[in-house]
Amino acid sequence: MKIADPRADLVCDEREIYQRLLPLHGATVLELGCGKADKTLAIARAGAVAAITAMEVDDIQHAKNLALADVPANVHFCRGGAEAIPATDASFDIVLMFKSLHHVPLDLMPKAMAEIRRVLKPGGLAYLSEPVYAGEFNDILRLFHDEKVMREAAFAAIGQAVQGGLFELVCQKFFNTPGHYDDFEQFEERMLKVTHTRHNLSPALYQTVREKFMGHMTAQGADFKNPLRVDLLRKAG
């Protein structure tokens, strides 16, 4: 297993990756750290899965998800963290984590991996995507929120779970997702005002971040290629 592949040049929406890798038709799915539930709803509305449970640890975002309109009947929102999943053993065919394992507290990541295994059916799949610590967007992000330690710890937790026999590695995929911002205000709304992390920037740091971002602005906005890694794991059995 490797944490990054600098040679990866594929640019695509992550939907193309998970649809290619996962047997979603008729599956019971758990998404951990669903955030705004964009992917939850996209998967549910595609009509393939039997049911999808979307879990979020942030109370503010969870309340917003519960208030969403036109949610498909096969979607269930619940509050909780990956280290303590409120579900019975062998409940799901597939567990998803879209860029969320590195948000689990460092000392609880091994517990999260064990919990994922517990709730998966024998032969079930864990799809874990994580941002690679590289790229121009990451150079901006790390000015106020450096995730290097957390991302490395998440990769280590996955590797240890494989080495320890909790899972077998099916494959790794490296690719880039396109990111677009119309202006700095949109970046600020998406990245600086998230409810799961408080970013208290000093005026000087705020100006540094803004200047770094504006260096990528064009008449059409700012575009980035964000490198990602997917670790697809299978529970033995």
ZADO-1210 file (C-alpha; in nm, 4 decimals, padded with zeros to 6 digits):
<atoms>
<atom x="00.0000" y="00.0000" z="00.0000" code="MET" pos="1"/>
<atom x="00.1160" y="00.3534" z="-00.0708" code="LYS" pos="2"/>
<atom x="-00.0106" y="00.6850" z="00.0570" code="ILE" pos="3"/>
<atom x="00.0237" y="00.8759" z="-00.2711" code="ALA" pos="4"/>
<atom x="00.1037" y="00.8406" z="-00.6397" code="ASP" pos="5"/>
<atom x="00.2501" y="01.1594" z="-00.7896" code="PRO" pos="6"/>
<atom x="00.2079" y="01.0090" z="-01.1370" code="ARG" pos="7"/>
<atom x="-00.1724" y="00.9887" z="-01.1118" code="ALA" pos="8"/>
<atom x="-00.3161" y="01.2130" z="-01.3814" code="ASP" pos="9"/>
<atom x="-00.6776" y="01.0975" z="-01.4099" code="LEU" pos="10"/>
<atom x="-00.9214" y="01.3850" z="-01.3443" code="VAL" pos="11"/>
<atom x="-01.2812" y="01.2862" z="-01.2761" code="CYS" pos="12"/>
<atom x="-01.5712" y="01.3153" z="-01.0376" code="ASP" pos="13"/>
<atom x="-01.5438" y="01.0624" z="-00.7563" code="GLU" pos="14"/>
<atom x="-01.8806" y="00.9236" z="-00.8591" code="ARG" pos="15"/>
<atom x="-01.7103" y="00.7594" z="-01.1567" code="GLU" pos="16"/>
<atom x="-01.4725" y="00.5792" z="-00.9215" code="ILE" pos="17"/>
<atom x="-01.7176" y="00.4437" z="-00.6666" code="TYR" pos="18"/>
<atom x="-01.9696" y="00.3419" z="-00.9307" code="GLN" pos="19"/>
<atom x="-01.6964" y="00.1459" z="-01.1055" code="ARG" pos="20"/>
<atom x="-01.5643" y="-00.0223" z="-00.7908" code="LEU" pos="21"/>
<atom x="-01.8772" y="-00.0950" z="-00.5866" code="LEU" pos="22"/>
<atom x="-02.1646" y="-00.3419" z="-00.6379" code="PRO" pos="23"/>
<atom x="-02.4288" y="-00.0902" z="-00.5318" code="LEU" pos="24"/>
<atom x="-02.7332" y="-00.2623" z="-00.6834" code="HIS" pos="25"/>
<atom x="-02.9534" y="-00.3873" z="-00.4020" code="GLY" pos="26"/>
<atom x="-02.6900" y="-00.3137" z="-00.1379" code="ALA" pos="27"/>
<atom x="-02.7420" y="-00.1919" z="00.2171" code="THR" pos="28"/>
<atom x="-02.4974" y="00.0944" z="00.2631" code="VAL" pos="29"/>
<atom x="-02.3579" y="00.2925" z="00.5562" code="LEU" pos="30"/>
<atom x="-02.1905" y="00.6276" z="00.4954" code="GLU" pos="31"/>
<atom x="-01.9807" y="00.7564" z="00.7842" code="LEU" pos="32"/>
<atom x="-01.9182" y="01.1308" z="00.8108" code="GLY" pos="33"/>
<atom x="-02.1761" y="01.2171" z="00.5456" code="CYS" pos="34"/>
<atom x="-02.1385" y="01.5946" z="00.5870" code="GLY" pos="35"/>
<atom x="-02.3969" y="01.7749" z="00.3748" code="LYS" pos="36"/>
<atom x="-02.5098" y="01.4374" z="00.2372" code="ALA" pos="37"/>
<atom x="-02.4425" y="01.5312" z="-00.1253" code="ASP" pos="38"/>
<atom x="-02.3071" y="01.1864" z="-00.2073" code="LYS" pos="39"/>
<atom x="-02.5678" y="01.0161" z="00.0111" code="THR" pos="40"/>
<atom x="-02.8490" y="01.1679" z="-00.1910" code="LEU" pos="41"/>
<atom x="-02.6778" y="01.1112" z="-00.5257" code="ALA" pos="42"/>
<atom x="-02.6347" y="00.7412" z="-00.4485" code="ILE" pos="43"/>
<atom x="-02.9913" y="00.7059" z="-00.3207" code="ALA" pos="44"/>
<atom x="-03.1426" y="00.8894" z="-00.6177" code="ARG" pos="45"/>
<atom x="-02.9542" y="00.6715" z="-00.8619" code="ALA" pos="46"/>
<atom x="-03.1969" y="00.4007" z="-00.7549" code="GLY" pos="47"/>
<atom x="-02.9510" y="00.1148" z="-00.7178" code="ALA" pos="48"/>
<atom x="-02.9121" y="00.0699" z="-00.3412" code="VAL" pos="49"/>
<atom x="-03.1709" y="-00.0936" z="-00.1208" code="ALA" pos="50"/>
<atom x="-03.1026" y="00.1479" z="00.1654" code="ALA" pos="51"/>
<atom x="-02.8381" y="00.3932" z="00.2784" code="ILE" pos="52"/>
<atom x="-02.7777" y="00.5075" z="00.6352" code="THR" pos="53"/>
<atom x="-02.5922" y="00.8391" z="00.6534" code="ALA" pos="54"/>
<atom x="-02.4170" y="00.9128" z="00.9821" code="MET" pos="55"/>
<atom x="-02.2779" y="01.2504" z="01.0897" code="GLU" pos="56"/>
<atom x="-02.1042" y="01.3389" z="01.4161" code="VAL" pos="57"/>
<atom x="-02.1486" y="01.7173" z="01.3880" code="ASP" pos="58"/>
<atom x="-02.4756" y="01.8145" z="01.5580" code="ASP" pos="59"/>
<atom x="-02.5269" y="02.1289" z="01.3498" code="ILE" pos="60"/>
<atom x="-02.4840" y="01.9505" z="01.0182" code="GLN" pos="61"/>
<atom x="-02.6904" y="01.6519" z="01.1333" code="HIS" pos="62"/>
<atom x="-02.9797" y="01.8859" z="01.2173" code="ALA" pos="63"/>
<atom x="-02.9532" y="02.0424" z="00.8714" code="LYS" pos="64"/>
<atom x="-02.9618" y="01.6978" z="00.7122" code="ASN" pos="65"/>
<atom x="-03.2748" y="01.6037" z="00.9059" code="LEU" pos="66"/>
<atom x="-03.4404" y="01.9214" z="00.7742" code="ALA" pos="67"/>
<atom x="-03.3659" y="01.8460" z="00.4085" code="LEU" pos="68"/>
<atom x="-03.6656" y="01.8272" z="00.1765" code="ALA" pos="69"/>
<atom x="-03.7370" y="01.5579" z="-00.0832" code="ASP" pos="70"/>
<atom x="-03.5125" y="01.2971" z="00.0764" code="VAL" pos="71"/>
<atom x="-03.5587" y="00.9536" z="-00.0866" code="PRO" pos="72"/>
<atom x="-03.7374" y="00.6949" z="00.1253" code="ALA" pos="73"/>
<atom x="-03.4331" y="00.4666" z="00.1271" code="ASN" pos="74"/>
<atom x="-03.2205" y="00.7266" z="00.3142" code="VAL" pos="75"/>
<atom x="-03.1911" y="00.7274" z="00.6916" code="HIS" pos="76"/>
<atom x="-02.9929" y="00.9949" z="00.8782" code="PHE" pos="77"/>
<atom x="-02.8441" y="00.9220" z="01.2184" code="CYS" pos="78"/>
<atom x="-02.6047" y="01.0937" z="01.4543" code="ARG" pos="79"/>
<atom x="-02.2816" y="00.9258" z="01.5563" code="GLY" pos="80"/>
<atom x="-01.9104" y="00.8787" z="01.5019" code="GLY" pos="81"/>
<atom x="-01.7205" y="00.6061" z="01.3199" code="ALA" pos="82"/>
<atom x="-01.5616" y="00.4873" z="01.6441" code="GLU" pos="83"/>
<atom x="-01.9027" y="00.3916" z="01.7911" code="ALA" pos="84"/>
<atom x="-02.1453" y="00.2938" z="01.5167" code="ILE" pos="85"/>
<atom x="-02.5018" y="00.2443" z="01.6473" code="PRO" pos="86"/>
<atom x="-02.5720" y="-00.0643" z="01.4371" code="ALA" pos="87"/>
<atom x="-02.5774" y="-00.4389" z="01.4930" code="THR" pos="88"/>
<atom x="-02.3027" y="-00.6711" z="01.3737" code="ASP" pos="89"/>
<atom x="-02.2969" y="-00.7624" z="01.0028" code="ALA" pos="90"/>
<atom x="-02.5624" y="-00.5041" z="00.9094" code="SER" pos="91"/>
<atom x="-02.4221" y="-00.3610" z="00.5853" code="PHE" pos="92"/>
<atom x="-02.2905" y="-00.4751" z="00.2494" code="ASP" pos="93"/>
<atom x="-02.0856" y="-00.1576" z="00.1985" code="ILE" pos="94"/>
<atom x="-01.9389" y="00.1096" z="00.4270" code="VAL" pos="95"/>
<atom x="-01.8376" y="00.4430" z="00.2738" code="LEU" pos="96"/>
<atom x="-01.6103" y="00.7141" z="00.4070" code="MET" pos="97"/>
<atom x="-01.5613" y="01.0053" z="00.1705" code="PHE" pos="98"/>
<atom x="-01.2631" y="01.2087" z="00.2990" code="LYS" pos="99"/>
<atom x="-01.3741" y="01.1641" z="00.6585" code="SER" pos="100"/>
<atom x="-01.1472" y="00.9089" z="00.8290" code="LEU" pos="101"/>
<atom x="-00.8820" y="01.1750" z="00.8919" code="HIS" pos="102"/>
<atom x="-01.1446" y="01.3741" z="01.0866" code="HIS" pos="103"/>
<atom x="-01.1765" y="01.0943" z="01.3444" code="VAL" pos="104"/>
<atom x="-00.9698" y="01.1690" z="01.6577" code="PRO" pos="105"/>
<atom x="-00.6220" y="01.0186" z="01.6179" code="LEU" pos="106"/>
<atom x="-00.6507" y="00.7767" z="01.9092" code="ASP" pos="107"/>
<atom x="-00.9891" y="00.6517" z="01.7876" code="LEU" pos="108"/>
<atom x="-00.8967" y="00.5695" z="01.4272" code="MET" pos="109"/>
<atom x="-00.8082" y="00.2037" z="01.5042" code="PRO" pos="110"/>
<atom x="-01.1412" y="00.1707" z="01.6865" code="LYS" pos="111"/>
<atom x="-01.3190" y="00.3162" z="01.3814" code="ALA" pos="112"/>
<atom x="-01.1592" y="00.0548" z="01.1573" code="MET" pos="113"/>
<atom x="-01.2656" y="-00.2203" z="01.3965" code="ALA" pos="114"/>
<atom x="-01.6200" y="-00.0820" z="01.4042" code="GLU" pos="115"/>
<atom x="-01.6360" y="-00.0744" z="01.0251" code="ILE" pos="116"/>
<atom x="-01.5382" y="-00.4401" z="01.0173" code="ARG" pos="117"/>
<atom x="-01.7932" y="-00.5250" z="01.2857" code="ARG" pos="118"/>
<atom x="-02.0911" y="-00.3780" z="01.1010" code="VAL" pos="119"/>
<atom x="-01.9935" y="-00.5200" z="00.7612" code="LEU" pos="120"/>
<atom x="-02.1337" y="-00.8510" z="00.6460" code="LYS" pos="121"/>
<atom x="-01.8787" y="-01.1221" z="00.5643" code="PRO" pos="122"/>
<atom x="-01.7337" y="-01.0313" z="00.2260" code="GLY" pos="123"/>
<atom x="-01.8578" y="-00.6731" z="00.2641" code="GLY" pos="124"/>
<atom x="-01.6605" y="-00.3796" z="00.1264" code="LEU" pos="125"/>
<atom x="-01.5186" y="-00.0678" z="00.2887" code="ALA" pos="126"/>
<atom x="-01.4616" y="00.2189" z="00.0455" code="TYR" pos="127"/>
<atom x="-01.2316" y="00.4747" z="00.2080" code="LEU" pos="128"/>
<atom x="-01.1319" y="00.7844" z="00.0108" code="SER" pos="129"/>
<atom x="-00.8780" y="01.0246" z="00.1569" code="GLU" pos="130"/>
<atom x="-00.7229" y="01.3486" z="00.0275" code="PRO" pos="131"/>
<atom x="-00.3572" y="01.3204" z="-00.0692" code="VAL" pos="132"/>
<atom x="-00.1321" y="01.5766" z="00.0998" code="TYR" pos="133"/>
<atom x="-00.0240" y="01.7494" z="-00.2205" code="ALA" pos="134"/>
<atom x="-00.1392" y="02.0040" z="-00.4754" code="GLY" pos="135"/>
<atom x="-00.1996" y="02.3761" z="-00.5031" code="GLU" pos="136"/>
<atom x="-00.5271" y="02.3661" z="-00.3115" code="PHE" pos="137"/>
<atom x="-00.3609" y="02.1844" z="-00.0236" code="ASN" pos="138"/>
<atom x="-00.0938" y="02.4571" z="-00.0218" code="ASP" pos="139"/>
<atom x="-00.3718" y="02.7047" z="00.0583" code="ILE" pos="140"/>
<atom x="-00.5535" y="02.4819" z="00.3047" code="LEU" pos="141"/>
<atom x="-00.2459" y="02.4053" z="00.5139" code="ARG" pos="142"/>
<atom x="-00.1915" y="02.7760" z="00.5809" code="LEU" pos="143"/>
<atom x="-00.4781" y="02.7647" z="00.8312" code="PHE" pos="144"/>
<atom x="-00.5580" y="02.3943" z="00.8695" code="HIS" pos="145"/>
<atom x="-00.2622" y="02.1635" z="00.8168" code="ASP" pos="146"/>
<atom x="-00.3916" y="01.8057" z="00.7997" code="GLU" pos="147"/>
<atom x="-00.0621" y="01.6301" z="00.7332" code="LYS" pos="148"/>
<atom x="-00.0528" y="01.4459" z="01.0675" code="VAL" pos="149"/>
<atom x="-00.4200" y="01.3431" z="01.0522" code="MET" pos="150"/>
<atom x="-00.3983" y="01.2203" z="00.6939" code="ARG" pos="151"/>
<atom x="-00.0870" y="01.0174" z="00.7646" code="GLU" pos="152"/>
<atom x="-00.2538" y="00.8696" z="01.0737" code="ALA" pos="153"/>
<atom x="-00.5615" y="00.7733" z="00.8706" code="ALA" pos="154"/>
<atom x="-00.3431" y="00.5945" z="00.6163" code="PHE" pos="155"/>
<atom x="-00.1561" y="00.4199" z="00.8974" code="ALA" pos="156"/>
<atom x="-00.4835" y="00.3039" z="01.0567" code="ALA" pos="157"/>
<atom x="-00.5963" y="00.1551" z="00.7250" code="ILE" pos="158"/>
<atom x="-00.2626" y="-00.0144" z="00.6719" code="GLY" pos="159"/>
<atom x="-00.2616" y="-00.1581" z="01.0232" code="GLN" pos="160"/>
<atom x="-00.6142" y="-00.2928" z="00.9761" code="ALA" pos="161"/>
<atom x="-00.5006" y="-00.4745" z="00.6618" code="VAL" pos="162"/>
<atom x="-00.1766" y="-00.6004" z="00.8151" code="GLN" pos="163"/>
<atom x="-00.3642" y="-00.7130" z="01.1250" code="GLY" pos="164"/>
<atom x="-00.6062" y="-00.9227" z="00.9218" code="GLY" pos="165"/>
<atom x="-00.9212" y="-00.7173" z="00.9819" code="LEU" pos="166"/>
<atom x="-00.9474" y="-00.6591" z="00.6072" code="PHE" pos="167"/>
<atom x="-00.7898" y="-00.7645" z="00.2841" code="GLU" pos="168"/>
<atom x="-00.6903" y="-00.4978" z="00.0342" code="LEU" pos="169"/>
<atom x="-00.8908" y="-00.5189" z="-00.2883" code="VAL" pos="170"/>
<atom x="-00.7235" y="-00.2272" z="-00.4628" code="CYS" pos="171"/>
<atom x="-00.6021" y="00.1316" z="-00.4403" code="GLN" pos="172"/>
<atom x="-00.7056" y="00.4023" z="-00.6847" code="LYS" pos="173"/>
<atom x="-00.5357" y="00.7416" z="-00.7271" code="PHE" pos="174"/>
<atom x="-00.7032" y="01.0241" z="-00.9171" code="PHE" pos="175"/>
<atom x="-00.7814" y="01.3964" z="-00.9062" code="ASN" pos="176"/>
<atom x="-01.1158" y="01.5655" z="-00.8585" code="THR" pos="177"/>
<atom x="-01.1807" y="01.9062" z="-01.0124" code="PRO" pos="178"/>
<atom x="-01.2537" y="02.1913" z="-00.7721" code="GLY" pos="179"/>
<atom x="-01.3989" y="02.5255" z="-00.8798" code="HIS" pos="180"/>
<atom x="-01.4652" y="02.8484" z="-00.6890" code="TYR" pos="181"/>
<atom x="-01.6339" y="03.1487" z="-00.8445" code="ASP" pos="182"/>
<atom x="-01.4557" y="03.3831" z="-00.6061" code="ASP" pos="183"/>
<atom x="-01.2843" y="03.4023" z="-00.2682" code="PHE" pos="184"/>
<atom x="-01.6169" y="03.4515" z="-00.0916" code="GLU" pos="185"/>
<atom x="-01.7287" y="03.1089" z="-00.2122" code="GLN" pos="186"/>
<atom x="-01.4028" y="02.9557" z="-00.0884" code="PHE" pos="187"/>
<atom x="-01.4538" y="03.1267" z="00.2462" code="GLU" pos="188"/>
<atom x="-01.8078" y="02.9931" z="00.2765" code="GLU" pos="189"/>
<atom x="-01.7092" y="02.6350" z="00.1924" code="ARG" pos="190"/>
<atom x="-01.3766" y="02.6094" z="00.3718" code="MET" pos="191"/>
<atom x="-01.3537" y="02.8703" z="00.6484" code="LEU" pos="192"/>
<atom x="-01.7113" y="02.8574" z="00.7772" code="LYS" pos="193"/>
<atom x="-01.7586" y="02.4811" z="00.8110" code="VAL" pos="194"/>
<atom x="-01.9431" y="02.3793" z="01.1259" code="THR" pos="195"/>
<atom x="-01.7307" y="02.0744" z="01.2123" code="HIS" pos="196"/>
<atom x="-01.4078" y="02.2756" z="01.2591" code="THR" pos="197"/>
<atom x="-01.3578" y="02.6260" z="01.3956" code="ARG" pos="198"/>
<atom x="-01.1104" y="02.8316" z="01.1968" code="HIS" pos="199"/>
<atom x="-01.0173" y="03.1457" z="01.3879" code="ASN" pos="200"/>
<atom x="-00.7793" y="03.3255" z="01.1550" code="LEU" pos="201"/>
<atom x="-00.5945" y="03.6374" z="01.2606" code="SER" pos="202"/>
<atom x="-00.6346" y="03.9329" z="01.0228" code="PRO" pos="203"/>
<atom x="-00.2784" y="03.8776" z="00.8978" code="ALA" pos="204"/>
<atom x="-00.3334" y="03.5060" z="00.8289" code="LEU" pos="205"/>
<atom x="-00.6703" y="03.5753" z="00.6662" code="TYR" pos="206"/>
<atom x="-00.4989" y="03.8170" z="00.4294" code="GLN" pos="207"/>
<atom x="-00.2250" y="03.5631" z="00.3529" code="THR" pos="208"/>
<atom x="-00.4829" y="03.2967" z="00.2694" code="VAL" pos="209"/>
<atom x="-00.6769" y="03.5393" z="00.0533" code="ARG" pos="210"/>
<atom x="-00.3678" y="03.6461" z="-00.1392" code="GLU" pos="211"/>
<atom x="-00.2625" y="03.2847" z="-00.1945" code="LYS" pos="212"/>
<atom x="-00.6088" y="03.1982" z="-00.3234" code="PHE" pos="213"/>
<atom x="-00.6336" y="03.5050" z="-00.5442" code="MET" pos="214"/>
<atom x="-00.3137" y="03.3993" z="-00.7159" code="GLY" pos="215"/>
<atom x="-00.5246" y="03.1287" z="-00.8846" code="HIS" pos="216"/>
<atom x="-00.8147" y="03.3538" z="-00.9861" code="MET" pos="217"/>
<atom x="-00.9038" y="03.4098" z="-01.3492" code="THR" pos="218"/>
<atom x="-01.1998" y="03.5760" z="-01.5154" code="ALA" pos="219"/>
<atom x="-01.3769" y="03.2378" z="-01.4885" code="GLN" pos="220"/>
<atom x="-01.2894" y="03.1779" z="-01.1228" code="GLY" pos="221"/>
<atom x="-01.0298" y="02.9544" z="-00.9566" code="ALA" pos="222"/>
<atom x="-00.9838" y="02.5901" z="-01.0569" code="ASP" pos="223"/>
<atom x="-00.7871" y="02.3196" z="-00.8790" code="PHE" pos="224"/>
<atom x="-00.7043" y="01.9528" z="-00.9188" code="LYS" pos="225"/>
<atom x="-00.7400" y="01.7794" z="-00.5842" code="ASN" pos="226"/>
<atom x="-00.5490" y="01.4479" z="-00.5538" code="PRO" pos="227"/>
<atom x="-00.7360" y="01.1627" z="-00.3840" code="LEU" pos="228"/>
<atom x="-00.6635" y="00.8052" z="-00.2857" code="ARG" pos="229"/>
<atom x="-00.9206" y="00.5285" z="-00.2499" code="VAL" pos="230"/>
<atom x="-00.8457" y="00.2208" z="-00.0417" code="ASP" pos="231"/>
<atom x="-01.1010" y="-00.0519" z="-00.1162" code="LEU" pos="232"/>
<atom x="-01.1047" y="-00.3185" z="00.1546" code="LEU" pos="233"/>
<atom x="-01.2953" y="-00.6425" z="00.1977" code="ARG" pos="234"/>
<atom x="-01.3985" y="-00.8128" z="00.5197" code="LYS" pos="235"/>
<atom x="-01.2872" y="-01.1731" z="00.4980" code="ALA" pos="236"/>
<atom x="-01.5590" y="-01.4355" z="00.4940" code="GLY" pos="237"/>
</atoms>
